[in-house]
Amino acid sequence: MRISLTPRAALAALLALPVIVLWPTWWVLLALLAAWALVVLADALAAPNPRSIRVRREAPIQVRLGQEVSGRLLLTNPTRRAVSLEVRDAWNPTAGLSQQRAELRVPALERRAIGQSFTPTRRGEHRSRVLLIASRGPLGLARRTARAEAPGRLLALHPFGSRRHLPSRVQRLREIEGLAAIHQRGQGTEFDSLRDFVDGDDVRSIDWRATARRRSVVVRTWRPERDRHVLIVVDTSRTSAGRLGEATRLDSAFDAALLLTALAGQAGDRVDLLCIDRIPHVSVLGRSRTTVLNDMVTATAAVHPALVETDWERAAATISQRARRGSLVVLLTPVESSVVHTGLLPVAARIAKDHPLVVASVSDPALEELAAGRGDLESVYRAAAAEQARTERGGVSRALERVGAHVVDAPPERAPQSLADAYLALKAAGRL
């Protein structure tokens, strides 16, 4: 417990100035100082013990980034005298707490609430570092401060802005599955149902046994295979920390991963997630199709870039353990020469031999703007550097395609849709 002075104590000390001016002697100054100290000490001792105040926190556990949620602190006074309290709830600034300090008076044997509003500005976990309660004395000259045990935790989830593109991709998926067209047999399809023969059907689809039983011509229908396995691997190394507009490259990668997860769930496929740099950090494995999206949003909320290089050999070993042969593997990593030099290219070649492989990258939209600059000499040099960077990215993309990977490279606002379209293209081609 700590005792401190209030601004009112300084004002009380100023009241002694006229006396000091009239009798400017040392003993008068010392007498006034002693009297002031005794009054302040008595006021501090008369203040109620702040540790006797019971505190309970009612706060939400999760909120999507950018949204506002409300909570409150409940303070109960179990004593038989009213108390004047000053409360400080010290959350980290990015939690977006509207007001960290509050003053209130709690009558004897009653309870009062302090309303709180949170608007997080950073994805991840936010905590209340300390909750301090100070009670003022009857004169308001001093306060007694103590720490209250009421831990606070708020998890800011990914906003998942790309979910607005899900309905159009689901409609395209339904068209591919044949809900709006005739089912035909081919690679990547499985038996769906039987129906009566109509003009234009392929005679090779006739099921002769069913035809003999029903005494009418019956054909088989097919649909794209379901319950396929999709493994999403997110690179959380230092390259994912680059800012692309308002968010980091890692945030954009998660946005694309969530849209793909939602779309694959609609297709009946199973989705797993790995976040890897030097070591695997977060994994979402073996979840049901109905809960995997929520589990993934929660698990990735507190994942941030690590200032290390990705160990692609370790990543390849983890992929071989988690993905059976023929599973779709999606690597969300920057398509840059620096990443290739860390060993991505030979690892991608090995993965592509056993799995359909998609390498998805989020490009920097600033390169397009810089490449178009021609205003002055400095702009021309910047444009040349941007063009060189774009040429290097193109070379890396072609190298990955030569070893069997399908490369998706798009700016943040188009990356989720492009990855979803690549998944649908594989479905349409019968590779999934």
C-alpha positions as CSV (number, residue, x, y, z in Angstrom):
1,M,0.0,0.0,0.0
2,R,1.2,3.5,-0.8
3,I,0.3,6.9,0.6
4,S,0.4,9.9,-1.7
5,L,-0.7,13.5,-1.8
6,T,-3.5,15.1,-3.8
7,P,-3.4,18.5,-5.5
8,R,-5.6,19.7,-2.6
9,A,-2.7,19.2,-0.2
10,A,-0.6,21.7,-2.2
11,L,-3.5,24.2,-2.1
12,A,-3.7,23.7,1.7
13,A,0.0,24.5,2.0
14,L,-0.5,27.8,0.1
15,L,-3.0,28.9,2.8
16,A,0.0,29.3,5.1
17,L,1.7,32.0,2.9
18,P,-0.1,35.0,4.6
19,V,1.1,33.9,8.0
20,I,4.7,33.4,6.7
21,V,4.6,36.9,5.2
22,L,3.4,38.5,8.4
23,W,5.8,36.5,10.7
24,P,8.8,35.5,8.5
25,T,10.7,33.5,11.2
26,W,12.0,30.0,11.1
27,W,10.0,28.8,14.1
28,V,6.7,29.9,12.4
29,L,7.7,28.1,9.2
30,L,8.5,24.9,11.1
31,A,5.3,25.1,13.1
32,L,3.2,25.5,10.0
33,L,5.0,22.7,8.3
34,A,4.5,20.4,11.2
35,A,0.8,21.3,11.4
36,W,0.4,20.7,7.7
37,A,2.2,17.3,7.9
38,L,0.0,16.3,10.9
39,V,-3.2,17.2,9.1
40,V,-2.2,15.4,5.9
41,L,-1.1,12.3,7.8
42,A,-4.3,12.2,9.8
43,D,-6.3,12.6,6.6
44,A,-4.4,9.7,5.1
45,L,-4.9,7.5,8.1
46,A,-8.6,8.3,8.1
47,A,-9.0,7.2,4.5
48,P,-10.6,3.8,4.1
49,N,-8.4,0.8,3.4
50,P,-8.6,0.3,-0.4
51,R,-7.8,-3.4,0.0
52,S,-11.2,-3.8,1.5
53,I,-12.9,-2.9,-1.7
54,R,-14.1,-5.9,-3.7
55,V,-13.5,-5.7,-7.4
56,R,-15.0,-7.9,-10.1
57,R,-14.4,-7.5,-13.8
58,E,-17.1,-8.1,-16.5
59,A,-15.3,-7.9,-19.8
60,P,-15.6,-9.6,-23.2
61,I,-13.0,-12.3,-24.0
62,Q,-12.8,-11.7,-27.8
63,V,-13.5,-9.0,-30.3
64,R,-12.7,-8.6,-34.0
65,L,-10.1,-6.0,-34.7
66,G,-11.6,-2.6,-35.3
67,Q,-14.9,-3.4,-33.6
68,E,-16.0,-1.9,-30.3
69,V,-17.0,-3.9,-27.2
70,S,-18.1,-2.9,-23.8
71,G,-17.3,-4.1,-20.3
72,R,-17.4,-2.8,-16.8
73,L,-15.7,-2.9,-13.4
74,L,-17.9,-3.7,-10.4
75,L,-16.7,-2.2,-7.1
76,T,-18.4,-3.3,-3.8
77,N,-17.9,-1.4,-0.5
78,P,-18.4,-3.9,2.3
79,T,-17.7,-1.3,5.0
80,R,-20.2,0.9,6.9
81,R,-18.8,4.2,5.6
82,A,-18.9,5.7,2.2
83,V,-15.6,5.9,0.2
84,S,-14.3,8.2,-2.5
85,L,-12.3,6.2,-5.0
86,E,-9.9,6.8,-7.8
87,V,-9.5,3.8,-10.1
88,R,-6.7,3.3,-12.7
89,D,-7.1,0.3,-15.1
90,A,-3.8,0.2,-17.0
91,W,-4.3,-1.6,-20.2
92,N,-1.8,-1.4,-23.0
93,P,-2.6,1.5,-25.4
94,T,-3.4,-0.7,-28.4
95,A,-6.3,-2.3,-26.4
96,G,-8.2,1.0,-27.2
97,L,-9.7,1.5,-23.7
98,S,-11.6,4.8,-23.9
99,Q,-10.8,5.9,-20.3
100,Q,-8.2,4.3,-18.0
101,R,-8.9,6.6,-15.0
102,A,-12.2,7.1,-13.2
103,E,-13.4,8.7,-9.9
104,L,-16.5,7.6,-8.1
105,R,-18.1,7.5,-4.6
106,V,-19.4,4.2,-3.3
107,P,-21.9,4.4,-0.4
108,A,-21.6,2.0,2.5
109,L,-22.6,-1.6,1.7
110,E,-23.4,-0.8,-1.9
111,R,-21.9,-1.5,-5.3
112,R,-21.1,0.8,-8.2
113,A,-20.0,0.1,-11.8
114,I,-17.5,1.7,-14.1
115,G,-18.3,1.4,-17.8
116,Q,-15.5,0.6,-20.2
117,S,-15.3,0.6,-24.0
118,F,-12.6,-1.2,-26.0
119,T,-11.6,-0.6,-29.6
120,P,-8.4,-2.6,-30.3
121,T,-6.0,-1.2,-32.9
122,R,-3.7,-4.3,-32.9
123,R,-4.4,-7.9,-33.5
124,G,-3.4,-10.2,-30.6
125,E,-3.7,-10.5,-26.9
126,H,-4.2,-7.5,-24.7
127,R,-3.9,-7.5,-20.9
128,S,-4.5,-5.1,-18.0
129,R,-1.1,-4.7,-16.5
130,V,-2.3,-3.4,-13.2
131,L,-5.5,-2.2,-11.5
132,L,-4.9,0.5,-8.8
133,I,-7.6,1.6,-6.4
134,A,-7.0,4.8,-4.3
135,S,-9.2,6.0,-1.5
136,R,-9.2,9.6,-0.4
137,G,-9.4,10.9,3.2
138,P,-12.2,13.0,4.5
139,L,-10.4,16.2,3.7
140,G,-9.2,15.0,0.3
141,L,-5.6,15.9,1.1
142,A,-4.1,12.4,0.8
143,R,-4.9,9.0,-0.7
144,R,-4.1,5.4,0.1
145,T,-3.4,3.3,-3.0
146,A,-3.4,-0.5,-3.3
147,R,-3.3,-3.0,-6.2
148,A,-6.5,-4.9,-6.8
149,E,-6.5,-8.5,-8.1
150,A,-8.8,-8.4,-11.1
151,P,-6.8,-9.6,-14.2
152,G,-8.1,-8.5,-17.5
153,R,-7.6,-10.2,-20.9
154,L,-8.9,-9.3,-24.3
155,L,-8.1,-11.2,-27.6
156,A,-8.4,-9.1,-30.7
157,L,-9.2,-11.4,-33.6
158,H,-8.4,-11.0,-37.3
159,P,-11.1,-8.8,-38.9
160,F,-11.4,-11.3,-41.8
161,G,-12.3,-8.6,-44.3
162,S,-12.2,-11.0,-47.2
163,R,-15.3,-12.9,-46.0
164,R,-17.4,-10.5,-48.3
165,H,-15.9,-12.4,-51.3
166,L,-17.1,-15.8,-50.0
167,P,-20.6,-15.9,-51.4
168,S,-19.4,-15.4,-55.0
169,R,-16.8,-18.1,-54.6
170,V,-19.3,-20.5,-53.1
171,Q,-21.6,-20.0,-56.1
172,R,-18.7,-20.7,-58.4
173,L,-17.9,-23.8,-56.3
174,R,-21.5,-25.0,-56.7
175,E,-21.3,-24.6,-60.4
176,I,-18.1,-26.7,-60.5
177,E,-19.7,-29.4,-58.3
178,G,-22.4,-29.7,-60.9
179,L,-25.4,-28.4,-58.9
180,A,-26.2,-26.1,-61.8
181,A,-24.9,-28.4,-64.5
182,I,-24.7,-32.1,-65.6
183,H,-22.3,-34.2,-63.6
184,Q,-19.7,-36.0,-65.8
185,R,-17.2,-38.6,-64.9
186,G,-13.5,-37.6,-65.0
187,Q,-10.3,-37.3,-63.0
188,G,-11.0,-36.0,-59.5
189,T,-14.6,-37.1,-59.4
190,E,-16.6,-39.6,-57.4
191,F,-19.9,-41.4,-57.7
192,D,-22.9,-39.2,-56.6
193,S,-26.2,-40.7,-57.5
194,L,-28.4,-42.5,-60.1
195,R,-31.1,-40.8,-62.3
196,D,-33.2,-41.6,-65.3
197,F,-31.6,-41.4,-68.7
198,V,-32.4,-38.3,-70.8
199,D,-31.6,-37.4,-74.3
200,G,-28.0,-36.2,-74.6
201,D,-26.6,-38.3,-71.8
202,D,-23.4,-40.3,-72.5
203,V,-24.3,-43.9,-73.0
204,R,-21.1,-44.9,-71.2
205,S,-22.7,-43.6,-68.0
206,I,-25.5,-46.1,-68.1
207,D,-25.6,-48.4,-65.0
208,W,-26.8,-51.7,-66.6
209,R,-27.4,-53.4,-63.3
210,A,-29.7,-50.6,-62.0
211,T,-31.3,-50.5,-65.4
212,A,-32.2,-54.2,-65.2
213,R,-33.6,-53.9,-61.7
214,R,-35.8,-50.8,-62.5
215,R,-36.6,-51.9,-66.1
216,S,-35.8,-48.3,-67.2
217,V,-32.5,-46.8,-68.4
218,V,-30.6,-45.4,-65.4
219,V,-27.3,-43.4,-65.6
220,R,-24.7,-42.6,-63.0
221,T,-23.9,-39.0,-62.0
222,W,-20.5,-37.9,-60.7
223,R,-19.3,-35.0,-58.6
224,P,-15.9,-33.6,-57.6
225,E,-14.3,-35.6,-54.8
226,R,-15.0,-34.4,-51.3
227,D,-13.2,-34.8,-48.0
228,R,-9.9,-33.9,-49.5
229,H,-7.1,-32.6,-47.3
230,V,-5.8,-29.0,-47.6
231,L,-2.7,-28.0,-45.6
232,I,-2.0,-24.3,-45.3
233,V,1.5,-23.3,-44.3
234,V,2.0,-19.7,-43.3
235,D,5.6,-18.3,-43.2
236,T,5.9,-16.2,-40.0
237,S,9.6,-15.2,-40.5
238,R,11.0,-11.7,-40.8
239,T,9.8,-11.2,-44.4
240,S,6.2,-11.4,-43.2
241,A,6.7,-8.3,-41.0
242,G,6.8,-5.9,-43.9
243,R,4.0,-3.4,-43.9
244,L,1.8,-3.3,-47.0
245,G,-0.4,-0.2,-46.5
246,E,-2.3,-0.4,-43.2
247,A,-1.4,-4.0,-42.4
248,T,1.6,-6.3,-42.4
249,R,2.2,-9.0,-45.0
250,L,1.4,-11.6,-42.3
251,D,-2.1,-10.1,-41.8
252,S,-2.8,-10.3,-45.5
253,A,-1.6,-13.9,-45.6
254,F,-4.0,-14.8,-42.7
255,D,-6.8,-13.1,-44.5
256,A,-6.2,-15.2,-47.6
257,A,-5.9,-18.4,-45.4
258,L,-9.2,-17.7,-43.7
259,L,-11.0,-17.2,-47.0
260,L,-9.6,-20.4,-48.4
261,T,-10.5,-22.3,-45.2
262,A,-14.1,-21.1,-45.4
263,L,-14.4,-22.0,-49.1
264,A,-12.8,-25.4,-48.6
265,G,-15.2,-26.1,-45.7
266,Q,-18.1,-25.4,-48.1
267,A,-16.5,-27.9,-50.5
268,G,-16.4,-30.6,-47.8
269,D,-12.6,-30.6,-47.6
270,R,-10.6,-30.8,-44.4
271,V,-8.2,-27.9,-43.7
272,D,-5.2,-27.8,-41.4
273,L,-3.0,-24.9,-40.7
274,L,0.7,-24.6,-39.7
275,C,2.6,-21.4,-38.8
276,I,6.3,-21.9,-39.3
277,D,9.6,-20.1,-39.2
278,R,12.5,-21.7,-37.4
279,I,10.1,-23.9,-35.5
280,P,6.3,-24.6,-35.9
281,H,4.5,-22.1,-33.7
282,V,0.7,-22.5,-34.0
283,S,-1.1,-25.5,-35.6
284,V,-4.8,-26.1,-36.2
285,L,-5.0,-29.8,-37.0
286,G,-7.8,-32.3,-37.1
287,R,-10.7,-29.9,-36.5
288,S,-14.2,-30.5,-37.9
289,R,-15.4,-28.5,-40.9
290,T,-17.9,-26.7,-38.7
291,T,-15.4,-25.4,-36.2
292,V,-12.1,-25.1,-38.1
293,L,-12.7,-21.5,-39.2
294,N,-13.4,-20.2,-35.7
295,D,-10.5,-22.3,-34.3
296,M,-8.2,-20.9,-36.9
297,V,-9.2,-17.3,-36.2
298,T,-8.7,-17.8,-32.5
299,A,-5.4,-19.6,-32.9
300,T,-3.8,-17.1,-35.2
301,A,-4.9,-14.0,-33.3
302,A,-1.7,-13.9,-31.2
303,V,0.7,-14.9,-34.0
304,H,3.2,-12.2,-35.0
305,P,6.3,-12.2,-37.2
306,A,9.5,-13.5,-35.8
307,L,12.8,-11.8,-36.8
308,V,14.4,-15.0,-38.0
309,E,14.7,-16.8,-41.3
310,T,12.4,-19.7,-42.2
311,D,14.0,-23.2,-41.9
312,W,12.4,-24.7,-45.1
313,E,13.9,-28.1,-44.5
314,R,12.2,-28.3,-41.1
315,A,9.0,-27.1,-42.8
316,A,9.3,-29.8,-45.4
317,A,9.7,-32.5,-42.7
318,T,6.6,-31.1,-40.9
319,I,4.6,-31.1,-44.1
320,S,5.5,-34.7,-44.9
321,Q,4.3,-35.7,-41.4
322,R,1.0,-33.8,-41.6
323,A,-0.1,-34.2,-45.2
324,R,-0.8,-37.5,-46.9
325,R,0.1,-38.0,-50.5
326,G,-2.2,-36.0,-52.9
327,S,-3.2,-33.4,-50.3
328,L,-3.2,-29.8,-51.5
329,V,-0.3,-27.9,-49.9
330,V,-0.6,-24.1,-49.8
331,L,2.6,-22.1,-48.9
332,L,1.9,-18.5,-47.9
333,T,5.3,-16.9,-48.3
334,P,6.8,-13.9,-50.2
335,V,8.0,-14.7,-53.7
336,E,11.3,-12.9,-53.4
337,S,14.8,-13.8,-54.2
338,S,15.8,-13.6,-50.5
339,V,13.3,-16.3,-49.6
340,V,14.5,-18.6,-52.4
341,H,18.0,-18.2,-51.1
342,T,16.9,-19.7,-47.8
343,G,16.1,-23.0,-49.5
344,L,12.5,-22.6,-50.7
345,L,13.1,-23.8,-54.3
346,P,14.4,-27.3,-53.7
347,V,11.8,-27.8,-50.9
348,A,9.0,-26.8,-53.3
349,A,10.3,-29.2,-55.9
350,R,10.1,-32.1,-53.4
351,I,6.7,-31.1,-52.2
352,A,5.3,-30.8,-55.7
353,K,6.3,-34.4,-56.5
354,D,3.8,-35.7,-54.0
355,H,1.2,-33.0,-53.7
356,P,-0.6,-30.3,-55.7
357,L,1.4,-27.2,-54.5
358,V,0.2,-23.6,-54.5
359,V,2.7,-20.9,-53.5
360,A,0.7,-17.7,-52.6
361,S,2.5,-14.4,-52.1
362,V,1.3,-10.9,-51.2
363,S,3.0,-8.3,-53.3
364,D,3.7,-4.7,-52.3
365,P,1.3,-2.3,-54.1
366,A,3.9,0.4,-53.7
367,L,6.0,-1.2,-56.4
368,E,3.3,-0.4,-59.0
369,E,3.2,3.2,-58.0
370,L,7.0,3.6,-57.9
371,A,7.3,1.9,-61.3
372,A,5.0,4.4,-62.9
373,G,6.9,7.4,-61.6
374,R,8.6,9.6,-64.3
375,G,8.3,13.1,-62.8
376,D,11.9,13.8,-62.1
377,L,15.3,12.2,-62.0
378,E,14.8,10.7,-58.5
379,S,11.4,9.3,-59.6
380,V,13.1,7.7,-62.6
381,Y,15.7,6.0,-60.4
382,R,13.0,4.7,-58.1
383,A,11.0,3.4,-61.0
384,A,14.1,1.5,-62.3
385,A,14.6,0.0,-58.8
386,A,10.9,-1.0,-58.7
387,E,11.0,-2.6,-62.1
388,Q,14.1,-4.5,-61.1
389,A,12.3,-5.8,-58.0
390,R,9.3,-6.8,-60.1
391,T,11.6,-8.6,-62.6
392,E,13.2,-10.5,-59.8
393,R,9.8,-11.6,-58.4
394,G,8.8,-12.7,-61.9
395,G,11.9,-14.8,-62.2
396,V,11.3,-16.4,-58.8
397,S,7.7,-17.2,-59.8
398,R,8.8,-18.8,-63.1
399,A,11.4,-20.9,-61.2
400,L,8.7,-22.2,-58.8
401,E,6.4,-23.0,-61.7
402,R,9.1,-25.0,-63.4
403,V,9.4,-27.3,-60.4
404,G,5.6,-27.9,-60.4
405,A,4.2,-25.2,-58.2
406,H,1.2,-23.0,-59.0
407,V,2.2,-19.4,-58.1
408,V,-0.3,-16.8,-56.9
409,D,1.2,-13.3,-56.5
410,A,-1.3,-10.4,-55.9
411,P,-1.5,-7.2,-53.8
412,P,-3.2,-7.3,-50.4
413,E,-6.7,-6.3,-51.7
414,R,-6.7,-9.1,-54.3
415,A,-4.6,-11.8,-52.7
416,P,-7.5,-13.7,-50.9
417,Q,-9.7,-13.8,-54.0
418,S,-6.7,-14.9,-56.2
419,L,-5.9,-17.8,-53.8
420,A,-9.6,-18.8,-53.7
421,D,-9.7,-18.7,-57.5
422,A,-6.6,-20.9,-57.7
423,Y,-8.3,-23.5,-55.4
424,L,-11.4,-23.4,-57.6
425,A,-9.3,-23.8,-60.7
426,L,-7.7,-27.0,-59.2
427,K,-11.2,-28.3,-58.4
428,A,-12.4,-27.6,-61.9
429,A,-9.4,-29.3,-63.4
430,G,-10.0,-32.4,-61.3
431,R,-6.7,-32.1,-59.4
432,L,-8.5,-32.1,-56.0
